[in-house]
């Protein structure tokens, strides 16, 4: 039990780690990683049911998808701009960053290695069966090995879009356009396209 308590204590730090993308944009009182996970799990359940997927697997995957950030931290596609000044970063965030396939592969590999190492460190003392299940679910999410893995990865983007829309509704200076550009590149499940269209109707056309 001590090892499980230690694991849960470490995971609990995600309640206090603010999502990096919102922090970089100066959002007041931004959501934490745990906040994001909570609503993502609910979205995975509701929309996964509509898509007739394995809900147990979908919800477990949503629960663990960001556990690696306990040690790896949160990251954004804009991190490559950070060495530049604040003005350059602010300007860059007005649009979705376009990277070549080679650049995407390089960044993805670096992120994968860092997060895989973090997940291993976090779960090392859990019982082998649980440790193996968490790693398997995370790999499925990262690589889209199953329809559930691809679905949850797209749910992650949609929950992020919903949060961005809520911040934009609160402050119309918030740069919302990059989310629409990104989401249209990444989402293709019919049920999620329907959800995305409903979001656009509710927030952008009302």
C-alpha positions, 0 to 999 in steps of 0.5 A: 500500500505504501507504494500505491500511496507514494504513486498517488501522492506524486500524481497529485502534483498534477493538480498544481501544475498549470497547463503551459500553453495557457501560462504562456498566453497570460491566462489568469488562473489557468487550468491545471493538468488534472483539471484538463484530465478530469473533463477529458475523461468525461468527454471520452466516456460520453463521446466514446459511447456514441462512437461505440468504442471500448469505454473501459479502455478509452476512460483508462487511457484518458486518465493516464495520458498525461501522467508522464508530466509529473516529471516531464512537465507540460510542453507546447508546439511553441516551445521552440520559440521560447529563446526569442523575446516575449514580443516574438513569442506573442506574435508567433502564438497568433497562428498555428506553427507550421513545421515540416514532417522532419521537424515534427518527427524530430520534436515528437521523438524527443518528446516521446523519449522524455515522457517515456522516461518520466512514466517509467520513473513514476510507475517503477514501484507499482505492481508489474501488472499495473505498471504494464497496463499503464505503459501499454495504454500510454503507448497506444495513446502516443502511437495510435495503435488502436481505434481507441488510442486514436480516438482519445488522442483526438479527444485530447485536442477537442477538450483543449479546443473547448477550454480555449473557446471558454478563455476566448469567450472570457477575453476576446483578445485571446488568440483563438484562430490557431486552435481551429487550424490545428484541430482541422488537421488532427480530427477525423472521427465522425462523432468528433467532427460532429462535436467540433461543428457543434462547438463552432456553432455554439461559440463562433456563430452565436 
